[in-house]
């Protein structure tokens, strides 16, 4: 996913490092260790494009994420002006599907530090999940201004442009993202999807193959190649 405060992101294919936690001499509870591991793995790598994705939670999942929310709420209460805590809490609300409360926290983070890039990045993710592409695009544009060497802003702008049917603009963003992050399988995948929407089947297959080269377990890319090959 890809923490929301240091690195983003795509849920489902690649995501975003855990915020700072207060030091303690005691051993952390098992659930907290588990939460930290989940966030580190889910949030430290990948492209993190939500694109309207939804989570399917069982009772245990809800208990776990509610514990995460309680944990970050305590941090924001202890340090209410720390934007990192706000972003971590906002991202956790996003994972739960509570977009309104997620935006409240991310808006607060930006109020406390208007140049805090992760707040814009994660606000973009929320708007992606809501399929509000213009709003998401505005947030990711700000990410590219604050962090021009971070490919995620450009990649997610591309996702928004693709969803808006602005395919040439999307390709420009994906190509920039590729320059900044060679080997990102999701960038190749979304480039392929865009070519496919444009009717450029051969170019789409080539990009799907590139995504599969970067990630041999990329099932969606493999299925797309098989589908397009059969249709030719």
Residue frames as a rotation matrix with the C-alpha (Angstrom) as fourth column:
UNK 1
0.762 0.648 0.000 0.00
0.648 -0.762 0.000 0.00
0.000 0.000 -1.000 0.00
UNK 2
-0.180 0.978 0.105 2.58
-0.289 -0.155 0.945 2.01
0.940 0.140 0.311 0.17
UNK 3
-0.420 0.854 -0.308 3.94
0.747 0.132 -0.652 3.89
-0.516 -0.504 -0.693 5.21
UNK 4
0.528 0.680 0.508 1.44
0.845 -0.483 -0.232 6.33
0.088 0.552 -0.829 4.05
UNK 5
0.893 -0.164 -0.419 3.84
0.010 -0.924 0.383 8.93
-0.450 -0.346 -0.823 5.39
UNK 6
0.068 -0.986 -0.153 7.04
-0.380 -0.167 0.910 7.82
-0.923 -0.003 -0.386 3.72
UNK 7
-0.881 -0.451 -0.144 6.52
-0.318 0.339 0.885 5.67
-0.351 0.826 -0.442 0.67
UNK 8
-0.004 0.991 -0.135 2.65
-0.711 -0.098 -0.697 4.64
-0.704 0.093 0.705 -1.47
UNK 9
-0.516 0.142 -0.845 0.43
-0.771 -0.507 0.385 2.84
-0.374 0.850 0.371 -1.93
UNK 10
-0.341 0.882 -0.325 -1.37
-0.803 -0.094 0.589 0.21
0.489 0.461 0.740 -4.96
UNK 11
-0.255 0.398 0.881 -3.61
-0.695 0.558 -0.454 -1.71
-0.673 -0.728 0.134 -3.11
UNK 12
0.777 0.571 0.266 -4.06
-0.283 0.694 -0.662 -5.01
-0.563 0.439 0.700 -4.65
UNK 13
0.859 -0.508 0.072 -0.91
0.316 0.413 -0.854 -4.92
0.404 0.756 0.516 -6.71
UNK 14
-0.281 -0.949 -0.142 1.55
0.760 -0.130 -0.637 -2.91
0.587 -0.287 0.757 -4.68
UNK 15
0.706 0.707 0.044 1.12
0.519 -0.559 0.646 -0.63
0.481 -0.433 -0.762 -1.75
UNK 16
0.382 -0.477 0.792 2.87
-0.318 -0.872 -0.372 1.83
0.868 -0.110 -0.485 0.78
UNK 17
-0.437 -0.660 -0.611 6.11
0.392 0.472 -0.790 2.58
0.810 -0.584 0.052 6.29
UNK 18
0.307 0.603 -0.737 4.77
0.867 0.142 0.478 2.70
0.393 -0.785 -0.479 9.36
UNK 19
0.549 -0.074 0.832 4.71
-0.200 -0.979 0.044 5.97
0.811 -0.191 -0.553 11.29
UNK 20
-0.590 -0.797 0.127 6.94
-0.276 0.052 -0.960 6.49
0.759 -0.601 -0.251 14.28
UNK 21
0.551 0.704 -0.448 5.78
0.241 0.380 0.893 4.71
0.799 -0.600 0.039 17.41
UNK 22
0.571 -0.330 0.752 6.70
-0.746 -0.591 0.307 5.85
0.344 -0.736 -0.583 20.90
UNK 23
-0.338 -0.779 -0.529 9.67
-0.310 0.622 -0.719 4.07
0.889 -0.079 -0.452 22.39
UNK 24
0.636 0.537 0.554 8.96
-0.722 0.159 0.673 1.78
0.273 -0.828 0.489 25.30
UNK 25
-0.460 -0.831 0.312 10.94
-0.887 0.422 -0.186 -0.53
0.023 -0.363 -0.932 27.50
UNK 26
-0.058 0.529 0.846 8.19
-0.408 0.761 -0.504 -3.09
-0.911 -0.375 0.172 27.43
UNK 27
-0.896 -0.158 0.415 7.69
0.260 0.572 0.778 -5.69
-0.360 0.805 -0.472 24.73
UNK 28
-0.647 0.684 -0.336 5.01
-0.762 -0.578 0.290 -4.57
0.004 0.444 0.896 22.28
UNK 29
0.037 0.745 0.666 1.74
-0.439 0.611 -0.659 -6.51
-0.897 -0.269 0.350 22.39
UNK 30
-0.536 -0.269 0.800 1.48
0.432 0.727 0.534 -9.20
-0.725 0.632 -0.274 19.73
UNK 31
0.434 0.778 0.454 -1.36
0.812 -0.119 -0.572 -7.43
-0.391 0.617 -0.683 17.93
UNK 32
0.758 -0.189 -0.624 0.70
-0.242 -0.970 0.000 -4.26
-0.606 0.151 -0.781 17.65
UNK 33
-0.376 -0.919 0.119 3.68
-0.293 0.240 0.926 -6.13
-0.879 0.313 -0.359 16.24
UNK 34
-0.293 0.345 0.891 1.36
0.765 0.644 0.002 -7.77
-0.573 0.683 -0.453 13.73
UNK 35
0.774 0.619 -0.133 -0.14
0.455 -0.691 -0.561 -4.42
-0.439 0.374 -0.817 12.74
UNK 36
0.347 -0.733 -0.585 3.30
-0.496 -0.673 0.549 -2.92
-0.796 0.099 -0.597 12.28
UNK 37
-0.597 -0.582 0.552 4.37
0.103 0.627 0.772 -5.80
-0.796 0.518 -0.314 10.06
UNK 38
0.136 0.746 0.652 1.21
0.872 0.222 -0.436 -5.51
-0.470 0.628 -0.621 7.98
UNK 39
0.868 0.246 -0.432 1.69
0.097 -0.936 -0.337 -1.80
-0.487 0.251 -0.837 7.45
UNK 40
-0.002 -0.956 -0.292 5.38
-0.472 -0.256 0.844 -2.08
-0.882 0.140 -0.451 6.67
UNK 41
-0.619 -0.211 0.756 4.82
0.425 0.720 0.549 -4.77
-0.660 0.661 -0.356 4.08
UNK 42
0.201 0.844 0.497 1.69
0.917 0.016 -0.399 -3.22
-0.345 0.536 -0.771 2.64
UNK 43
0.909 0.322 -0.264 2.88
0.272 -0.939 -0.210 0.35
-0.316 0.119 -0.941 2.55
UNK 44
0.261 -0.907 -0.330 6.61
-0.089 -0.363 0.928 0.34
-0.961 -0.213 -0.176 1.93
UNK 45
-0.810 -0.580 0.093 6.64
0.016 0.136 0.991 -0.68
-0.587 0.804 -0.101 -1.73
UNK 46
-0.356 0.674 0.648 4.56
0.896 0.443 0.032 -0.61
-0.265 0.592 -0.761 -4.83
UNK 47
-0.821 0.007 0.572 2.58
0.373 -0.751 0.545 1.91
0.433 0.661 0.613 -6.72
UNK 48
-0.661 0.550 -0.510 -0.52
0.556 -0.098 -0.826 2.14
-0.504 -0.830 -0.240 -4.63
UNK 49
-0.820 0.568 -0.073 -3.30
-0.477 -0.607 0.636 3.07
0.317 0.556 0.769 -6.93
UNK 50
-0.667 0.613 0.424 -6.65
-0.196 0.405 -0.893 2.42
-0.719 -0.678 -0.150 -5.32
UNK 51
-0.854 0.330 -0.402 -8.75
-0.453 -0.094 0.886 2.93
0.255 0.939 0.230 -8.44
UNK 52
-0.001 0.995 0.102 -11.98
-0.903 -0.044 0.427 2.23
0.429 -0.092 0.899 -6.62
UNK 53
-0.516 -0.246 -0.821 -10.77
-0.037 0.964 -0.265 -0.93
0.856 -0.106 -0.506 -4.92
UNK 54
0.405 0.682 0.609 -12.77
-0.754 -0.128 0.645 -2.35
0.518 -0.720 0.463 -2.03
UNK 55
-0.764 -0.628 0.147 -11.80
-0.582 0.573 -0.578 -4.49
0.278 -0.527 -0.803 0.94
UNK 56
0.320 0.816 -0.482 -13.65
-0.322 0.572 0.755 -7.55
0.891 -0.086 0.445 2.10
UNK 57
-0.538 -0.554 0.636 -13.38
-0.718 -0.095 -0.690 -7.85
0.442 -0.827 -0.346 5.85
UNK 58
0.041 0.529 -0.848 -14.24
0.397 0.770 0.500 -10.69
0.917 -0.357 -0.179 8.16
UNK 59
0.905 0.425 0.001 -14.85
0.162 -0.348 0.923 -10.20
0.392 -0.836 -0.384 11.87
UNK 60
0.458 -0.815 -0.355 -11.20
0.788 0.187 0.587 -10.71
-0.412 -0.549 0.727 12.76
UNK 61
-0.327 -0.553 0.766 -10.13
0.854 -0.521 -0.011 -8.15
0.405 0.651 0.642 10.14
UNK 62
0.383 0.566 0.730 -12.51
0.182 -0.821 0.541 -5.57
0.906 -0.074 -0.417 11.59
UNK 63
0.934 -0.076 -0.350 -11.18
0.351 -0.007 0.936 -6.13
-0.074 -0.997 0.020 15.08
UNK 64
0.067 -0.997 0.026 -7.61
0.951 0.072 0.301 -5.75
-0.302 0.005 0.953 13.87
UNK 65
-0.357 -0.220 0.908 -8.19
0.663 -0.744 0.080 -2.57
0.658 0.631 0.412 11.89
UNK 66
0.695 0.628 0.349 -10.22
0.151 -0.602 0.784 -1.05
0.702 -0.492 -0.514 14.71
UNK 67
0.675 -0.561 -0.479 -7.22
0.633 0.108 0.767 -1.65
-0.379 -0.821 0.428 16.99
UNK 68
-0.346 -0.797 0.494 -5.03
0.935 -0.338 0.110 0.14
0.079 0.500 0.862 14.47
UNK 69
0.082 0.471 0.878 -7.46
0.364 -0.835 0.414 3.05
0.928 0.285 -0.240 14.42
UNK 70
0.939 0.278 -0.201 -7.50
0.267 -0.224 0.937 3.22
0.216 -0.934 -0.284 18.22
UNK 71
0.249 -0.938 -0.241 -3.70
0.893 0.125 0.433 3.15
-0.376 -0.323 0.868 18.26
UNK 72
-0.523 -0.475 0.708 -3.33
0.761 -0.633 0.137 6.04
0.383 0.611 0.693 15.82
UNK 73
0.455 0.729 0.511 -6.10
0.294 -0.665 0.687 8.00
0.841 -0.162 -0.517 17.51
UNK 74
0.798 -0.241 -0.552 -4.09
0.558 -0.049 0.828 7.87
-0.227 -0.969 0.095 20.73
UNK 75
-0.263 -0.955 0.136 -1.06
0.931 -0.214 0.297 9.16
-0.255 0.205 0.945 18.87
UNK 76
-0.300 0.205 0.932 -3.02
0.531 -0.776 0.341 12.06
0.793 0.597 0.124 17.37
UNK 77
0.803 0.596 -0.011 -4.42
0.307 -0.397 0.865 12.91
0.511 -0.698 -0.502 20.79
UNK 78
0.507 -0.700 -0.502 -0.91
0.718 0.020 0.696 12.91
-0.477 -0.713 0.513 22.27
UNK 79
-0.603 -0.712 -0.359 0.56
0.291 -0.616 0.732 14.95
-0.743 0.337 0.579 19.39
UNK 80
0.320 0.935 0.152 -2.37
0.501 -0.030 -0.865 16.56
-0.804 0.353 -0.478 17.58
UNK 81
0.676 -0.078 -0.733 -0.24
-0.495 -0.785 -0.373 18.75
-0.546 0.615 -0.569 15.32
UNK 82
-0.444 -0.853 0.274 1.99
-0.374 0.454 0.808 15.92
-0.814 0.257 -0.521 14.06
UNK 83
0.114 0.572 -0.812 0.96
-0.975 -0.094 -0.203 15.36
-0.192 0.815 0.547 10.40
UNK 84
-0.705 -0.441 -0.555 2.48
-0.565 0.823 0.064 11.88
0.429 0.359 -0.829 10.27
UNK 85
-0.879 0.426 0.216 0.02
0.092 0.594 -0.799 10.58
-0.469 -0.682 -0.561 12.86
UNK 86
-0.050 0.902 -0.428 -2.87
-0.536 -0.386 -0.751 12.18
-0.843 0.192 0.503 10.98
UNK 87
-0.105 -0.050 -0.993 -1.82
-0.980 0.176 0.095 10.55
0.170 0.983 -0.067 7.73
UNK 88
-0.938 -0.269 -0.218 -1.41
-0.227 0.953 -0.199 7.14
0.261 -0.137 -0.955 9.32
UNK 89
-0.605 0.788 0.114 -4.85
0.069 0.195 -0.978 7.43
-0.794 -0.584 -0.172 10.89
UNK 90
0.060 0.635 -0.770 -6.35
-0.788 -0.443 -0.427 8.69
-0.612 0.633 0.474 7.66
UNK 91
-0.458 -0.300 -0.837 -4.88
-0.803 0.543 0.245 5.82
0.381 0.784 -0.490 5.68
UNK 92
-0.991 0.121 0.064 -6.23
0.071 0.856 -0.513 3.32
-0.117 -0.503 -0.856 8.20
UNK 93
-0.192 0.964 -0.183 -9.70
-0.230 -0.225 -0.947 4.82
-0.954 -0.140 0.265 7.84
UNK 94
-0.056 0.102 -0.993 -9.26
-0.990 -0.131 0.042 4.50
-0.126 0.986 0.108 4.08
UNK 95
-0.862 -0.333 -0.382 -8.45
-0.389 0.918 0.078 0.81
0.325 0.215 -0.921 4.41
UNK 96
-0.760 0.641 0.109 -11.64
0.252 0.444 -0.860 0.40
-0.600 -0.626 -0.499 6.40
UNK 97
-0.488 0.584 0.649 -13.61
0.797 -0.005 0.604 2.18
0.356 0.812 -0.463 3.69
UNK 98
0.436 0.583 -0.685 -14.44
0.807 -0.590 0.012 5.18
-0.398 -0.558 -0.728 5.89
UNK 99
-0.112 -0.549 0.828 -13.53
0.910 -0.392 -0.137 7.81
0.400 0.738 0.543 3.33
UNK 100
0.625 0.421 0.658 -15.11
0.180 -0.897 0.404 10.79
0.760 -0.134 -0.636 5.07
UNK 101
0.957 -0.288 -0.037 -13.13
-0.004 -0.142 0.990 10.29
-0.291 -0.947 -0.137 8.27
UNK 102
0.232 -0.905 0.355 -10.01
0.921 0.322 0.218 9.57
-0.312 0.277 0.909 6.24
UNK 103
0.070 -0.169 0.983 -10.29
0.679 -0.714 -0.171 12.93
0.731 0.679 0.064 4.52
UNK 104
0.934 0.270 0.233 -10.85
0.008 -0.669 0.743 14.72
0.356 -0.693 -0.627 7.83
UNK 105
0.677 -0.730 -0.092 -7.49
0.349 0.209 0.914 13.45
-0.648 -0.651 0.396 9.08
UNK 106
-0.054 -0.729 0.683 -5.67
0.989 0.054 0.136 14.14
-0.136 0.683 0.718 5.82
UNK 107
0.462 0.276 0.843 -7.10
0.429 -0.901 0.059 17.65
0.776 0.334 -0.535 5.62
UNK 108
0.994 -0.109 -0.013 -5.86
-0.033 -0.410 0.912 18.24
-0.105 -0.906 -0.411 9.18
UNK 109
0.332 -0.928 0.169 -2.40
0.733 0.367 0.573 16.98
-0.593 -0.067 0.802 8.25
UNK 110
-0.074 -0.335 0.939 -2.23
0.905 -0.419 -0.078 19.46
0.420 0.844 0.334 5.39
UNK 111
0.793 0.382 0.474 -3.39
0.151 -0.878 0.455 22.27
0.590 -0.289 -0.754 7.64
UNK 112
0.855 -0.507 -0.106 -0.55
0.090 -0.057 0.994 21.57
-0.510 -0.860 -0.003 10.06
UNK 113
-0.288 -0.952 -0.105 1.99
-0.043 -0.096 0.994 21.28
-0.957 0.291 -0.014 7.23
UNK 114
0.614 0.660 -0.432 0.90
-0.399 -0.213 -0.892 22.42
-0.681 0.720 0.132 3.79
UNK 115
0.194 -0.623 -0.758 4.02
-0.953 0.062 -0.295 20.92
0.231 0.779 -0.582 2.22
UNK 116
-0.357 -0.271 0.894 3.66
-0.603 0.798 0.000 17.47
-0.713 -0.539 -0.448 3.76
UNK 117
-0.583 0.028 -0.812 3.59
-0.792 0.205 0.576 15.34
0.182 0.978 -0.097 0.63
UNK 118
-0.967 0.192 -0.166 2.17
0.205 0.977 -0.064 12.10
0.150 -0.096 -0.984 2.15
UNK 119
-0.469 0.850 -0.240 -1.02
0.086 -0.226 -0.970 13.96
-0.879 -0.475 0.033 3.09
UNK 120
-0.047 0.413 -0.910 -1.66
-0.887 -0.435 -0.152 14.81
-0.458 0.800 0.387 -0.57
UNK 121
-0.766 -0.319 -0.557 -0.64
-0.562 0.754 0.341 11.35
0.311 0.574 -0.757 -1.73
UNK 122
-0.911 0.408 -0.052 -3.07
0.379 0.783 -0.494 9.62
-0.161 -0.470 -0.868 0.59
UNK 123
-0.224 0.849 -0.479 -5.85
-0.272 -0.527 -0.806 12.12
-0.936 -0.050 0.349 -0.09
UNK 124
-0.338 0.030 -0.941 -5.39
-0.941 -0.019 0.338 11.16
-0.007 0.999 0.035 -3.73
UNK 125
-0.961 -0.039 -0.272 -5.81
-0.049 0.998 0.028 7.52
0.271 0.040 -0.962 -2.78
UNK 126
-0.601 0.796 -0.073 -9.06
0.233 0.087 -0.968 8.31
-0.765 -0.599 -0.238 -0.99
UNK 127
0.000 0.617 -0.787 -10.46
-0.693 -0.568 -0.444 10.14
-0.721 0.545 0.428 -4.01
UNK 128
-0.666 -0.259 -0.700 -9.33
-0.694 0.560 0.453 7.26
0.275 0.787 -0.553 -6.22
UNK 129
-0.952 0.304 -0.013 -11.22
0.280 0.858 -0.431 4.83
-0.120 -0.414 -0.902 -4.03
UNK 130
-0.208 0.909 -0.361 -14.27
0.140 -0.338 -0.931 7.09
-0.968 -0.244 -0.057 -4.34
UNK 131
-0.212 0.003 0.977 -13.69
0.951 0.229 0.205 7.27
-0.223 0.973 -0.052 -8.11
UNK 132
0.868 0.317 -0.382 -13.55
0.261 -0.946 -0.191 11.07
-0.422 0.066 -0.904 -7.92
UNK 133
0.379 -0.792 0.477 -10.86
0.924 0.351 -0.153 11.33
-0.046 0.499 0.865 -10.57
UNK 134
0.390 -0.229 0.892 -10.61
0.285 -0.891 -0.353 15.11
0.876 0.391 -0.282 -10.92
UNK 135
0.853 -0.045 0.520 -10.20
-0.485 -0.435 0.758 15.53
0.192 -0.899 -0.393 -7.17
UNK 136
0.751 -0.612 0.249 -7.63
0.387 0.713 0.585 12.74
-0.535 -0.343 0.772 -7.07
UNK 137
0.415 -0.583 0.698 -5.77
0.819 -0.094 -0.566 14.28
0.395 0.807 0.439 -9.98
UNK 138
0.652 -0.119 0.748 -5.45
-0.216 -0.976 0.034 17.57
0.726 -0.183 -0.662 -8.13
UNK 139
0.863 -0.318 0.392 -3.86
-0.365 0.144 0.920 15.81
-0.349 -0.937 0.008 -5.13
UNK 140
0.559 -0.676 0.480 -1.41
0.672 0.709 0.216 13.82
-0.486 0.202 0.850 -7.22
UNK 141
0.561 -0.349 0.751 -0.43
0.458 -0.624 -0.633 16.92
0.689 0.699 -0.190 -9.16
UNK 142
0.755 -0.261 0.601 0.59
-0.588 -0.675 0.446 18.46
0.290 -0.690 -0.663 -5.84
UNK 143
0.774 -0.495 0.396 2.61
0.118 0.726 0.677 15.31
-0.623 -0.477 0.620 -5.08
UNK 144
0.492 -0.607 0.624 4.61
0.858 0.217 -0.466 15.77
0.147 0.765 0.627 -8.29
UNK 145
0.579 -0.259 0.773 5.34
-0.062 -0.959 -0.276 19.37
0.813 0.112 -0.571 -7.28
UNK 146
0.714 -0.256 0.652 6.47
-0.699 -0.206 0.685 18.48
-0.041 -0.944 -0.326 -3.76
UNK 147
0.108 -0.651 0.751 8.30
-0.260 0.710 0.654 15.29
-0.959 -0.266 -0.093 -4.73
UNK 148
0.517 0.146 -0.844 9.25
-0.826 -0.174 -0.536 15.44
-0.225 0.974 0.031 -8.43
UNK 149
-0.501 -0.757 -0.421 11.54
-0.815 0.576 -0.066 12.41
0.292 0.310 -0.905 -8.08
UNK 150
-0.626 0.380 0.681 8.77
-0.258 0.723 -0.641 10.21
-0.736 -0.577 -0.355 -6.66
UNK 151
-0.976 0.165 -0.142 7.16
-0.090 0.288 0.953 8.17
0.199 0.943 -0.267 -9.42
UNK 152
-0.626 0.769 -0.131 3.92
0.736 0.527 -0.426 7.62
-0.258 -0.363 -0.895 -7.51
UNK 153
-0.220 0.549 -0.807 2.56
-0.052 -0.832 -0.552 11.07
-0.974 -0.079 0.212 -8.21
UNK 154
-0.534 -0.061 -0.843 3.04
-0.808 -0.255 0.531 10.68
-0.247 0.965 0.087 -11.94
UNK 155
-0.973 0.167 -0.157 1.81
0.110 0.940 0.322 7.08
0.201 0.296 -0.934 -11.99
UNK 156
-0.469 0.847 -0.252 -1.38
0.710 0.192 -0.677 7.92
-0.525 -0.497 -0.691 -10.13
UNK 157
-0.252 0.355 -0.900 -1.99
-0.489 -0.849 -0.198 10.94
-0.835 0.390 0.388 -12.32
UNK 158
-0.826 -0.100 -0.554 -1.82
-0.549 0.367 0.751 8.49
0.128 0.925 -0.358 -15.20
UNK 159
-0.819 0.568 -0.088 -4.40
0.571 0.787 -0.234 6.25
-0.063 -0.241 -0.968 -13.54
UNK 160
-0.201 0.760 -0.618 -6.72
0.251 -0.570 -0.782 9.23
-0.947 -0.313 -0.076 -13.18
UNK 161
-0.398 0.014 -0.917 -6.22
-0.762 -0.562 0.322 10.30
-0.512 0.827 0.234 -16.78
UNK 162
-0.973 0.061 -0.224 -6.94
-0.078 0.823 0.563 6.76
0.219 0.565 -0.796 -17.97
UNK 163
-0.568 0.798 -0.200 -10.14
0.733 0.380 -0.564 6.70
-0.374 -0.467 -0.801 -15.95
UNK 164
-0.028 0.523 -0.852 -11.12
-0.053 -0.852 -0.521 10.07
-0.998 0.031 0.052 -17.42
UNK 165
0.671 0.286 0.684 -10.50
0.579 0.373 -0.725 8.81
-0.463 0.882 0.085 -20.97
UNK 166
0.823 -0.482 -0.301 -7.52
-0.556 -0.790 -0.257 11.13
-0.114 0.379 -0.918 -21.49
UNK 167
0.914 -0.349 0.206 -5.28
0.339 0.937 0.084 8.38
-0.222 -0.007 0.975 -22.79
UNK 168
0.424 -0.803 0.418 -2.46
0.419 -0.235 -0.877 10.43
0.803 0.547 0.236 -24.32
UNK 169
0.290 -0.271 0.918 -2.09
-0.716 -0.698 0.020 12.38
0.635 -0.663 -0.397 -21.10
UNK 170
0.878 0.079 0.473 -2.08
-0.401 0.661 0.634 9.11
-0.263 -0.746 0.612 -19.19
UNK 171
0.785 -0.611 0.101 0.70
0.579 0.665 -0.472 7.67
0.221 0.429 0.876 -21.34
UNK 172
0.255 -0.698 0.669 2.82
-0.127 -0.710 -0.693 10.77
0.958 0.092 -0.270 -20.76
UNK 173
0.442 -0.024 0.897 2.48
-0.881 -0.201 0.429 10.24
0.170 -0.979 -0.110 -17.00
UNK 174
0.952 -0.066 0.299 3.28
-0.018 0.963 0.268 6.51
-0.306 -0.260 0.916 -17.21
UNK 175
0.606 -0.775 0.182 6.39
0.475 0.169 -0.863 7.15
0.638 0.609 0.471 -19.30
UNK 176
0.141 -0.522 0.841 7.61
-0.585 -0.729 -0.355 9.66
0.798 -0.442 -0.409 -16.72
UNK 177
0.660 0.169 0.732 6.89
-0.728 0.385 0.567 7.17
-0.186 -0.907 0.377 -13.94
UNK 178
0.942 -0.333 0.032 8.89
0.327 0.896 -0.301 4.52
0.072 0.295 0.953 -15.82
UNK 179
0.290 -0.874 0.389 11.89
0.065 -0.388 -0.920 6.82
0.955 0.292 -0.056 -16.00
UNK 180
0.046 -0.217 0.975 11.71
-0.871 -0.486 -0.066 7.42
0.488 -0.847 -0.211 -12.26
UNK 181
-0.002 0.027 1.000 10.99
-0.739 0.674 -0.020 3.81
-0.674 -0.739 0.018 -11.30
UNK 182
-0.207 -0.120 -0.971 12.19
-0.862 0.492 0.123 1.31
0.463 0.862 -0.206 -13.91
UNK 183
-0.836 -0.150 -0.528 10.81
-0.028 0.972 -0.232 -2.13
0.548 -0.179 -0.817 -13.29
UNK 184
-0.695 0.675 0.246 7.51
-0.466 -0.163 -0.869 -1.08
-0.547 -0.719 0.428 -11.68
UNK 185
-0.893 0.305 0.332 5.11
0.433 0.784 0.445 -3.78
-0.125 0.541 -0.832 -12.87
UNK 186
0.000 0.971 -0.238 1.96
0.745 -0.159 -0.648 -1.78
-0.667 -0.177 -0.723 -12.17
UNK 187
-0.092 -0.085 -0.992 3.16
-0.398 -0.910 0.115 1.10
-0.913 0.406 0.050 -14.31
UNK 188
-0.930 -0.266 -0.254 3.61
-0.342 0.371 0.864 -1.29
-0.136 0.890 -0.436 -17.22
UNK 189
-0.659 0.734 0.163 0.23
0.706 0.679 -0.201 -2.89
-0.258 -0.017 -0.966 -16.49
UNK 190
0.197 0.782 -0.591 -1.67
0.423 -0.612 -0.669 0.39
-0.884 -0.118 -0.451 -16.53
UNK 191
-0.426 -0.398 -0.813 0.23
-0.607 -0.540 0.583 1.48
-0.671 0.742 -0.011 -19.61
UNK 192
-0.991 0.069 0.112 -0.96
0.124 0.772 0.623 -1.72
-0.043 0.632 -0.774 -21.26
UNK 193
-0.260 0.961 -0.090 -4.54
0.800 0.162 -0.578 -1.14
-0.541 -0.222 -0.811 -20.17
UNK 194
0.090 0.254 -0.963 -4.42
-0.158 -0.951 -0.265 2.34
-0.983 0.176 -0.045 -21.65
UNK 195
-0.773 -0.398 -0.493 -3.07
-0.552 0.041 0.833 1.07
-0.311 0.916 -0.252 -24.96
UNK 196
-0.829 0.508 0.236 -5.81
0.543 0.832 0.117 -1.55
-0.137 0.225 -0.965 -24.98
UNK 197
0.063 0.878 -0.474 -8.48
0.547 -0.427 -0.720 1.11
-0.835 -0.214 -0.508 -24.46
UNK 198
-0.058 -0.177 -0.982 -6.94
-0.567 -0.804 0.178 3.01
-0.822 0.567 -0.054 -27.37
UNK 199
0.890 0.456 -0.001 -7.20
-0.286 0.557 -0.780 -0.08
-0.355 0.694 0.626 -29.58
UNK 200
0.232 -0.895 -0.381 -3.42
-0.874 -0.020 -0.486 -0.57
0.428 0.446 -0.786 -29.82
UNK 201
0.947 0.316 0.059 -3.45
-0.310 0.849 0.428 -4.30
0.085 -0.423 0.902 -29.16
UNK 202
0.523 -0.812 -0.261 0.16
0.478 0.533 -0.699 -5.09
0.706 0.240 0.666 -30.03
UNK 203
-0.310 -0.620 0.721 1.46
-0.277 -0.666 -0.692 -2.27
0.910 -0.414 0.035 -27.84
UNK 204
0.409 0.553 0.726 -0.83
-0.869 -0.006 0.495 -3.44
0.278 -0.833 0.478 -25.05
UNK 205
0.952 -0.077 -0.295 0.47
0.109 0.990 0.092 -7.01
0.285 -0.119 0.951 -25.25
UNK 206
0.094 -0.993 0.071 4.05
0.348 -0.034 -0.937 -5.76
0.933 0.113 0.342 -25.17
UNK 207
-0.284 -0.161 0.945 3.37
-0.672 -0.670 -0.316 -3.75
0.684 -0.724 0.082 -22.01
UNK 208
0.753 0.568 0.333 1.52
-0.645 0.532 0.549 -6.65
0.134 -0.628 0.766 -20.35
UNK 209
0.721 -0.566 -0.398 4.53
0.407 0.812 -0.417 -8.83
0.560 0.139 0.817 -21.12
UNK 210
-0.251 -0.818 0.518 6.79
-0.053 -0.523 -0.851 -6.22
0.967 -0.241 0.087 -19.58
UNK 211
0.168 0.401 0.900 4.67
-0.920 -0.264 0.289 -6.22
0.354 -0.877 0.325 -16.43
UNK 212
0.974 0.220 -0.062 4.91
-0.195 0.942 0.274 -10.00
0.119 -0.255 0.960 -16.32
UNK 213
0.303 -0.942 -0.147 8.68
0.352 0.254 -0.901 -9.82
0.886 0.221 0.408 -16.76
UNK 214
-0.373 -0.409 0.833 8.95
-0.531 -0.642 -0.553 -7.53
0.761 -0.649 0.023 -13.74
UNK 215
-0.408 0.343 0.846 6.55
-0.818 0.273 -0.506 -9.70
-0.405 -0.899 0.169 -11.75
UNK 216
-0.858 -0.018 -0.513 6.15
-0.341 0.768 0.543 -13.29
0.384 0.641 -0.665 -13.00
UNK 217
-0.754 0.610 -0.243 3.23
0.637 0.590 -0.496 -13.80
-0.159 -0.529 -0.833 -10.60
UNK 218
-0.727 0.494 -0.477 1.22
-0.431 -0.869 -0.242 -10.93
-0.534 0.030 0.845 -12.06
UNK 219
-0.544 0.556 0.629 -1.88
0.541 0.805 -0.243 -12.96
-0.641 0.208 -0.738 -12.82
UNK 220
0.444 0.782 -0.436 -3.88
0.167 -0.551 -0.818 -10.07
-0.880 0.291 -0.375 -14.28
UNK 221
-0.012 -0.536 -0.844 -1.15
-0.820 -0.478 0.315 -9.39
-0.572 0.696 -0.434 -16.84
UNK 222
-0.893 -0.336 0.299 -0.97
-0.160 0.858 0.488 -13.06
-0.421 0.388 -0.820 -17.84
UNK 223
-0.192 0.914 0.357 -4.74
0.637 0.393 -0.664 -13.27
-0.747 0.100 -0.657 -18.27
UNK 224
0.467 0.335 -0.818 -4.75
-0.272 -0.826 -0.494 -10.08
-0.841 0.453 -0.295 -20.34
UNK 225
-0.491 -0.728 -0.478 -2.07
-0.744 0.065 0.665 -11.48
-0.454 0.682 -0.573 -22.66
UNK 226
-0.835 0.216 0.505 -4.02
0.309 0.945 0.107 -14.70
-0.455 0.246 -0.856 -23.13
UNK 227
0.163 0.979 -0.126 -7.24
0.470 -0.189 -0.862 -12.80
-0.867 0.081 -0.491 -23.78
UNK 228
0.376 -0.049 -0.925 -5.73
-0.578 -0.793 -0.192 -10.46
-0.724 0.608 -0.326 -26.35
UNK 229
-0.713 -0.695 -0.090 -3.76
-0.538 0.461 0.706 -13.22
-0.450 0.551 -0.703 -28.07
UNK 230
-0.576 0.579 0.577 -6.91
0.558 0.794 -0.240 -15.29
-0.598 0.184 -0.780 -28.56
UNK 231
0.403 0.818 -0.410 -8.77
0.279 -0.536 -0.797 -12.28
-0.872 0.207 -0.444 -29.92
UNK 232
-0.194 -0.575 -0.795 -6.17
-0.613 -0.561 0.556 -11.58
-0.766 0.595 -0.244 -32.61
